[in-house]
Amino acid sequence: MKIKILYFAWVREQVGRSKETVETNASTVAELVDELICRDAAYGAVFKDLSQIKVAVDQELSDLNTPLIDVLEVAFFPPMTGG
């Protein structure tokens, strides 16, 4: 399946792009992350400490165990702070 992936803030800077569309066989966000890490060292650096990454699936805050059934978009971003 094809999934649009969005990257925000320092995640975007590390990966070197703000978005991409990938062909994946991943069934969960965690499996998608594993596939991305295998593609390039930049992804490995971004996903090295998953406690520093938040994820949204189809614009809803999710976690790494979220299934990717009929998903159109996954977004990765750092935790946010308010003020």
C-alpha positions in Angstrom: 0.0 0.0 0.0 1.1 3.6 -0.5 1.2 5.9 2.5 2.0 9.6 2.6 4.5 10.4 5.4 4.9 13.9 6.8 7.9 15.1 8.9 7.8 18.2 11.1 10.4 20.3 13.0 13.8 18.7 13.7 12.5 15.4 12.3 12.1 17.1 8.9 15.5 18.6 9.2 17.2 15.3 9.9 15.4 13.3 7.2 15.9 16.1 4.7 12.3 16.4 3.4 9.0 17.5 4.7 6.9 14.7 3.1 7.2 11.6 0.9 5.0 8.8 -0.3 6.2 5.3 0.3 5.1 1.8 -0.7 5.0 -0.3 2.4 4.0 -3.8 3.6 4.0 -2.5 7.2 0.9 -3.4 9.3 1.7 -1.0 12.2 3.5 2.3 12.6 6.3 0.4 14.3 6.8 -1.8 11.3 6.8 1.3 9.1 9.5 2.9 11.3 11.6 -0.3 10.9 11.2 -0.1 7.1 12.3 3.5 7.1 15.3 2.8 9.3 16.5 0.2 6.8 16.3 2.7 3.9 18.8 5.3 5.1 21.0 6.2 8.1 19.2 9.6 8.5 16.0 7.7 9.4 18.1 5.6 11.9 19.2 8.8 13.6 15.7 10.2 13.7 14.1 7.0 15.2 17.0 6.1 17.5 15.1 7.3 20.6 11.4 6.8 19.9 10.5 8.5 23.2 11.5 11.7 21.3 9.0 11.1 18.5 5.2 11.6 18.4 3.1 10.1 15.6 -0.3 11.0 14.1 -2.2 8.6 11.9 -4.7 10.3 9.6 -4.4 13.4 11.7 -5.1 11.7 15.0 -2.5 11.3 17.8 -1.5 7.7 17.8 1.3 5.3 18.9 3.7 2.9 17.4 1.2 0.0 17.7 -1.4 1.7 15.6 -2.5 -0.5 12.7 -2.1 0.9 9.2 -5.2 -0.6 7.7 -6.7 1.9 5.2 -4.4 4.6 6.4 -3.6 7.5 4.0 -1.2 9.6 6.1 1.4 9.2 8.9 3.1 12.2 10.5 6.2 12.2 12.7 7.1 15.1 15.0 8.9 15.9 18.2 6.9 16.2 21.5 5.5 19.7 21.9 5.6 22.0 24.8 3.1 24.7 25.7 3.5 28.0 27.2 
